[in-house]
Amino acid sequence: MTQPAMISLHRRMSKVVRIRREEIAPLLWGWLYIFSLLGAYYMIRPIRDTISTLTGAHSLPWLFSAVLVTMLLLQWPYNKLTQCLPRERFISYSYQFCAAILLLFAALFTLPGGLNNPWVGRLFFIWVSVFNLFAVSVFWALIVDVFDTRRGKRLFGLLAAAASD
């Protein structure tokens, strides 16, 4: 963004919230990040829901229970990876892993009977739900590192606005 555009944006945003000029770029990147992340989820979620209907509505409690168990099982390795990897590498690896899993499911769905396989549908439902929970937590963990407590109190509401429907 050009310097005059940043000054103009800063002037307009300052009327709504106390914001410093140097905070605008990280805030805009944060908006783009959460908007893209949730946009991806909102595109995948209808596919997840449609495929999960093939297993029947009676399986939804079991699927959400499986999401809970999966989250509990993944929490320990997730925690260890966040401790041993630098933040930039961890975030990059996390989203590369998610993209690879999405490509794997795309390949599974193209196999004969792949879309009608209830186990593939169940696994996809679980993965999309876990992806949503972990991806959003990775975003907020990054934002907490980018903005200190004082800035976070002023700017987190603006970031959350980008994450609203």
N, C-alpha and C positions, 0 to 999 in steps of 0.2 A: 504494500500500500504506500502511495506517495506521501510525502511529508504534509502537503496542503490537505490531502484527504484525511490524514490522521488528525490534524488540527481541527478540521471541520467536524469530524466524528466525535472528537473529544469535547468540543464545545456543545454539541447537541446532547451527548450522554451526560455531561456535567449538570445539565438542567434536571435530570431525573435522579441521578445517583452520584455520590462523591467518588470520582474516579480520576486517577492520575493518568497523564498521557502515556507513561511507560507500561501501564496496566492494560491498555487497549489491545495490543497485539496478543498477549497471552489469553485475554478474554475472548477475542475473536477466534483464536485457534481452539480454545475450549468449546466454544459454541459449535464450530464446525465438527469437532471430534464427537461430541455427544449427539449432535444432530445426525451425523453419518452412522454412528453406532446404532442408535435407536431406529433410524431409517432402515438399516439392514435388517434389524430384528422384526420391524413391522412388515417387511416384505416376506420374510421367512415364516413368520407366525401363521398366516393363513394356510400356507402349505402344510405346516406341522399339524394344524387343526384338522384340515381336510384329510390328511393321511391317517390321523389318529381315529377318525370316525369309522375307518374300515375295521377297526378292532371292536367297535361298539362303545356306546356311552357307559356301559357297565364297567369298562376297564379304566376309566379316568381316575378313580381313587387309587388304583394300583399304580398307574403311571406317575401320578404326583408323589406317591410314596417312593417309587423308584427314583424320582428326581431328588428327593430328600436323602435317600441312602447314597446316591451317587455323589451329591454335594458333600456329604460327610466323609466319604471315602477319598474324594479329591482334595479336601481341605488340607490334609497333612502335606502331600507333595507340593501343593500350591504354596503353602507357607514356607517350605524348605527352599523352593525355587526363588521366592521373593527375597529370601535371606542371602542366597549365594550368588545371585546374578545382579549385575548393575540394572538399575531401573529401565534404561533404554533398551537393553537387550531382552530383559524379561517381557516388556510390553511387545516388542517386535516378535519374539518367539511365540508369545501367547496368541497373537492374532494370526501369525503364519500357521500355527497349529490348528486354529479354528477354521481357517480357509482350507487347509488340507482335509480336514474332516468333512467339510461341506462338499468338496470335490469328490471325496470317497462316497458320500451318500448320493451325489449326482450320478456317479458311475453305477452304484447299486440300483438306483431307480431305472437306469436304462437297460439293465439285464432283463431277460424274459421273465415276466412275473414279478419283477422287483417292486413295482408299485402296489401289487396285490399281496405282497408278503407281509403278514401282520407283524412279524418280528422286526423287519426292517422299519416299518412304520413306528413301532414302539420305541426302538432305539433312536430313531430320528426325533420323536417327541421328547425323549429324555435329553438328547444332546442339545436341541434347540433351547429347552428350558434351562439347562445348565449353562449354556453359552450366554444366555441373557443375564443370568445372575453373576457369572464371573466377569463378563466383559464390562458390565456397568461398574462392578467393584474395582476393576483395574483402572477404569477412567477416574473414579473418585479418589483412588489412591494416588494417582498421578497429580490430580488437581490439588490435593492436600500438600503434596511436595512442592508444587509450583507457587501456591499462594500461602503466605504465613497466616497465622491466626487472625491478625488485625485485618489483613486484606480479605481473607476468607469470609469474615463476618459481613463485609460490605458487598462482596462480589458473588458469593455462592448462590444468592437468590437469582441473580442474572443468569448464571449458568443453568440453574434448575429451570428457568423459564424456557431455555432452548430444549430442555428435555421433556417439556410438557406436550401433551397431545394437542 
